[in-house]
Amino acid sequence: MSFAVIEKERCQNGNYFTRKVYNKSHGKLVYEHYQRELQAFKQLRIASMKDSIENHIIYLLDHDETPNAYRLKFPYYSQNLESFIYTHESDVELAKKFLLQIAQGLHYIHQHNIVHCDLSPSNILIQSESCIMISDFGCAQAVSDTSMISSNRKRRQDFVFGTRWYKAPEHLFGSTVFAPATDIWSLGAIFVQLLIGYPIFVGQTDIEQIGQITFRIGKASVETQIEEMVNYPDFDKLNFFFTEDDIDGEEEFDLTDEELQARKPLDEIFAAENVPEVLQLISKKMLTWSVRNRLSAKHIIALLTE
């Protein structure tokens, strides 16, 4: 569900800016999204366009409230990463350039004890190939205390967040423990999309999304299931951790071409698209079932700049 409308407006000097309008008629959820954005920008302390450009975080110019709406004012960007991907051929060097900038933005966000929680191509704005911005902090959360992980089952909240195709698997299983790894999974899904030209996980329900992840990257290790996943609220309700024999034994002629494509392992996709091995490895280290084993934004930056 979209809680806000984006409007393009003109300043008196002729320049454009973006107005994000939260309509009060949507009730409490809209107010909560608005407050999360304000709190995130307060913590991030992006005080100028210079700060914004250096840290790849959109600059909040102003905010106000009318009788009918809560409003946020931002610089205007004509394109986001979603539209860019659909109008450009895949380019490995450009994918790396974008990955580095987004990782730098996430590193800054995570240093300020914030998890974005809704990183997706539509929330990454482009001014130029060397100037992209992370936007939309309406789902942002504080980094969870690690002591909460073992009591995760008791922390179910009425909080809908994130875009399914880019949502980390722990949250598909109902986890409401937020860590930098939440955003790193999303970044991994975005990076693979940049490399191959289309989204890699496209489930229409959370269960279907978990199934697609399993086909693409394989099932979680027993160690990860025991040490991490058993704590997820919905883990024991979902049965997608089948054996390799179960996958191989299915009658492929019963599946459509689209279904077969959705079950193709990530390794095969990378091979077909001639993705360099080093970028395959970086992608795989972002797309792990284990929260603990995912790369950090700082580590990604180091790998790309060494």
Buried (B, 14 or more C-beta within 10 A) or exposed (E): EEBBEEEEEEEEEEEEBBBBBBEBEBEEBBBBBBEBBBBBBEBBEBEEEEBBBEBBBBBBEEBEEEEEBBBBBBBBBEBBBBEBBEEEEBBBEBBBBBBBBBBBBBBBBBEBEBBBBBBBBBBBBBBEEEEBBBBBBBBBBBBBEEEBBEEBBEBEEEEEBBBBBBBBBBBBBBBBBBBBBBBBBBBBBBBBBBBBBEBBBBBEEBBBBBBBBBBBBBBBBEEBBEEBBEBBBBBEEBEBBBEEEEBEEEEEEEEEEEEEEBBEEBBEBBEEBEBEEEBBEBBBBBBBBBBEEBBBBBBBBEBBEE
